[in-house]
Amino acid sequence: MIFAHKSEEIFAEHLNLFGIDWVYEPVSFPLKWGSGSIKMMFTPDFYIPSLDVYVEITTMNQNLITKKSKKIKKAKKLYPDKNFKLINEQQFYNFLEIDNRELVQKTIAS
């Protein structure tokens, strides 16, 4: 599988290590419409079926984190029945330190 960023590949490998199923970029959520078409979409990096959560990994610059945070906030408002989680750089590296399946799942779900 080809990932957009190395951090996504590492995240997937960590999930695989603990036998946690995932789907890469499973769906795009429309966030803004206009003139009869979709103007803005949000495509989370991962969907974790066992936790019913969509995960976005952001280890890039602060501008992207702010932009993605706004998209997730909007997605939560438009799709209240869906669970979204943004993992920033610090959370990402903390996540990689976890060596227990239950803690990995708890961290993603929280």
Rosetta silent file (secondary structure, phi, psi, omega in degrees, C-alpha in Angstrom):
SEQUENCE: MIFAHKSEEIFAEHLNLFGIDWVYEPVSFPLKWGSGSIKMMFTPDFYIPSLDVYVEITTMNQNLITKKSKKIKKAKKLYPDKNFKLINEQQFYNFLEIDNRELVQKTIAS
SCORE:     score description
SCORE:     0.000 S_00000001
   1 L     0.000  142.583  178.468    0.000    0.000    0.000 S_00000001
   2 L  -104.203  122.373  179.151    1.195    3.499   -0.773 S_00000001
   3 L   -99.796  153.777  179.319    0.648    6.058    1.966 S_00000001
   4 L   -69.688  -32.280 -177.673    0.656    9.816    1.499 S_00000001
   5 L  -139.148  150.570  179.639    3.096   10.291    4.397 S_00000001
   6 H   -59.403  -36.307 -179.677    5.621    8.143    6.220 S_00000001
   7 H   -61.012  -34.013  177.965    3.839    8.806    9.526 S_00000001
   8 H   -67.373  -40.701  178.078    0.725    7.091    8.144 S_00000001
   9 H   -63.120  -43.489  179.502    2.757    4.036    7.202 S_00000001
  10 H   -64.680  -41.608  178.063    4.322    3.896   10.668 S_00000001
  11 H   -59.795  -46.455  179.466    0.899    4.288   12.302 S_00000001
  12 H   -61.527  -41.931  178.834   -0.465    1.395   10.207 S_00000001
  13 H   -62.391  -38.725  179.455    2.526   -0.787   11.110 S_00000001
  14 H   -66.862  -40.846  175.929    1.945   -0.085   14.801 S_00000001
  15 H   -62.895  -43.439  178.950   -1.709   -1.067   14.472 S_00000001
  16 H   -59.972  -38.421 -179.533   -0.686   -4.229   12.605 S_00000001
  17 H   -55.118  -33.877 -177.896    1.738   -5.091   15.388 S_00000001
  18 L  -105.099   11.374  176.910   -1.219   -5.416   17.759 S_00000001
  19 L    67.166   31.263  179.549   -3.620   -6.997   15.281 S_00000001
  20 L   -96.254  117.813 -179.433   -5.850   -3.935   15.088 S_00000001
  21 L   -69.374  146.303  179.309   -7.722   -3.787   11.785 S_00000001
  22 L  -149.387  160.241  175.326   -7.755   -0.507    9.894 S_00000001
  23 E  -128.394  131.497 -177.933   -8.851    0.918    6.562 S_00000001
  24 E   -87.833  129.966  179.367   -6.783    3.592    4.825 S_00000001
  25 L    39.036   62.404 -170.972   -8.618    6.709    3.604 S_00000001
  26 L   -73.304  -30.149 -173.443  -11.945    4.869    3.608 S_00000001
  27 L  -157.706  152.924  174.234  -14.365    7.691    2.892 S_00000001
  28 L  -111.091  134.372  179.815  -14.551   11.399    2.174 S_00000001
  29 E  -103.880  119.979  174.189  -16.964   13.572    4.117 S_00000001
  30 E   -64.633  134.742 -179.387  -18.391   16.626    2.340 S_00000001
  31 E  -117.026  -22.851 -177.239  -17.947   19.698    4.545 S_00000001
  32 E  -148.831  136.602 -179.797  -19.002   22.584    2.335 S_00000001
  33 E  -123.204  156.862  175.487  -21.352   22.917   -0.602 S_00000001
  34 E  -177.782  145.415  179.160  -22.027   25.682   -3.081 S_00000001
  35 L    52.373   37.249  176.048  -23.309   26.229   -6.605 S_00000001
  36 L    76.611   12.644  179.034  -24.636   22.690   -6.719 S_00000001
  37 E  -142.654  167.129  178.323  -21.338   20.992   -5.924 S_00000001
  38 E   -80.286  129.303 -177.689  -19.117   20.005   -3.030 S_00000001
  39 E  -103.093  -23.162 -179.984  -16.571   22.728   -2.243 S_00000001
  40 E  -146.708  136.128  179.038  -14.697   21.116    0.657 S_00000001
  41 E  -126.452  158.286  172.952  -14.091   17.501    1.669 S_00000001
  42 E  -129.893  120.624  178.424  -12.425   15.779    4.585 S_00000001
  43 L  -116.399  100.725  178.992  -10.829   12.365    4.037 S_00000001
  44 L   -61.796  150.779 -179.196   -9.536   10.898    7.300 S_00000001
  45 L   -66.069  -39.946 -174.458   -6.332    8.895    7.056 S_00000001
  46 E  -139.591  153.902  166.077   -7.721    5.823    8.810 S_00000001
  47 E  -123.437  129.573  178.469  -10.870    4.150    9.989 S_00000001
  48 E  -107.297   98.530 -174.384  -10.522    1.727   12.906 S_00000001
  49 L   -57.596  -40.568 -176.849  -13.604   -0.536   12.682 S_00000001
  50 L   -65.188  -22.577  179.730  -13.246   -2.118   16.127 S_00000001
  51 L  -108.709   -6.549 -176.994  -13.338    1.343   17.715 S_00000001
  52 L    50.813   51.663 -178.339  -15.635    2.966   15.148 S_00000001
  53 E  -135.806  140.569  174.457  -13.295    5.951   14.900 S_00000001
  54 E   -98.200  132.526 -174.332  -11.806    7.931   12.020 S_00000001
  55 E  -119.732  133.684  174.389   -8.218    9.027   12.626 S_00000001
  56 E  -116.688  124.234  179.289   -6.295   11.885   11.058 S_00000001
  57 E   -98.218  127.063  177.949   -2.510   11.925   11.558 S_00000001
  58 L  -134.661  103.824  177.720   -0.848   15.341   11.464 S_00000001
  59 L  -116.160   16.382 -177.199    2.855   15.540   12.126 S_00000001
  60 L   -91.601 -158.116 -176.239    3.445   18.454    9.784 S_00000001
  61 L   -71.491  165.234 -174.526    3.629   22.189   10.397 S_00000001
  62 H   -61.114  -34.246  179.452    1.277   24.130   12.655 S_00000001
  63 H   -60.242  -41.250  178.577   -0.682   25.613    9.733 S_00000001
  64 H   -68.780  -37.047  178.461   -1.753   22.142    8.623 S_00000001
  65 H   -62.021  -45.267  179.234   -2.663   21.175   12.170 S_00000001
  66 H   -62.401  -44.390  179.934   -4.883   24.247   12.468 S_00000001
  67 H   -62.494  -45.865 -179.481   -6.484   23.565    9.077 S_00000001
  68 H   -68.821  -35.620  176.760   -7.132   19.910    9.893 S_00000001
  69 H   -60.514  -41.785  178.805   -8.455   20.803   13.355 S_00000001
  70 H   -65.132  -40.702  178.786  -11.004   23.097   11.736 S_00000001
  71 H   -64.430  -42.165  179.779  -12.030   20.376    9.288 S_00000001
  72 H   -66.434  -40.163  177.620  -12.466   17.847   12.081 S_00000001
  73 H   -59.879  -42.986  179.176  -14.482   20.335   14.127 S_00000001
  74 H   -67.140  -41.264  179.010  -16.742   20.908   11.133 S_00000001
  75 H   -62.017  -41.627  178.784  -17.010   17.158   10.454 S_00000001
  76 H   -61.960  -37.054  179.894  -18.038   16.528   14.069 S_00000001
  77 H   -70.439  -43.869 -177.206  -20.753   19.152   13.735 S_00000001
  78 H   -77.711  -27.669 -176.612  -22.062   17.839   10.405 S_00000001
  79 L  -128.229   68.068 -174.548  -21.698   14.146   11.276 S_00000001
  80 L   -64.656  -16.322  179.202  -22.404   13.865   15.023 S_00000001
  81 L   -85.461   -2.585  179.569  -22.879   10.102   14.756 S_00000001
  82 L  -105.614  150.582  178.261  -19.245    9.671   13.619 S_00000001
  83 L  -108.282  125.200 -179.511  -16.150    9.659   15.824 S_00000001
  84 E  -122.226  142.343  177.531  -13.125   11.638   14.650 S_00000001
  85 E  -137.545  131.657  174.337   -9.697   11.898   16.237 S_00000001
  86 E  -102.138  127.338  176.980   -6.776   14.125   15.306 S_00000001
  87 E  -111.826  114.405  179.608   -3.353   12.843   16.320 S_00000001
  88 L   -86.240 -178.489 -174.362   -0.680   15.544   16.333 S_00000001
  89 H   -58.726  -47.921 -178.977    3.076   15.017   16.270 S_00000001
  90 H   -63.900  -44.342  178.144    3.552   14.677   20.035 S_00000001
  91 H   -62.441  -37.291  179.378    0.582   12.334   20.374 S_00000001
  92 H   -60.885  -49.412 -179.066    1.909   10.321   17.436 S_00000001
  93 H   -68.713  -34.837  174.212    5.293    9.738   19.060 S_00000001
  94 H   -63.513  -40.792  179.133    3.659    8.977   22.412 S_00000001
  95 H   -58.999  -40.894 -178.178    1.411    6.484   20.620 S_00000001
  96 H   -67.814  -18.538  178.612    4.437    4.681   19.190 S_00000001
  97 H   -80.142  -15.779 -176.645    5.780    4.150   22.711 S_00000001
  98 L   -75.494  129.603 -176.274    2.723    2.117   23.724 S_00000001
  99 L  -121.699   33.900 -176.976    3.442   -1.597   23.747 S_00000001
 100 L  -143.375  127.668 -175.954    0.082   -2.998   24.794 S_00000001
 101 H   -55.285  -46.227 -177.254   -2.945   -3.658   22.562 S_00000001
 102 H   -63.494  -39.490  178.670   -5.497   -2.453   25.108 S_00000001
 103 H   -69.949  -35.326  175.998   -3.603    0.787   25.701 S_00000001
 104 H   -61.032  -48.323 -179.793   -3.237    1.354   21.960 S_00000001
 105 H   -63.446  -42.461 -179.776   -6.991    0.967   21.538 S_00000001
 106 H   -63.243  -40.669 -179.909   -7.730    3.143   24.565 S_00000001
 107 H   -64.281  -42.898  179.556   -5.414    5.873   23.279 S_00000001
 108 H   -67.365  -41.177 -175.655   -7.060    5.918   19.862 S_00000001
 109 H   -73.310  -21.879 -175.564  -10.562    5.844   21.304 S_00000001
 110 L   -81.087    0.000    0.000   -9.974    8.664   23.793 S_00000001
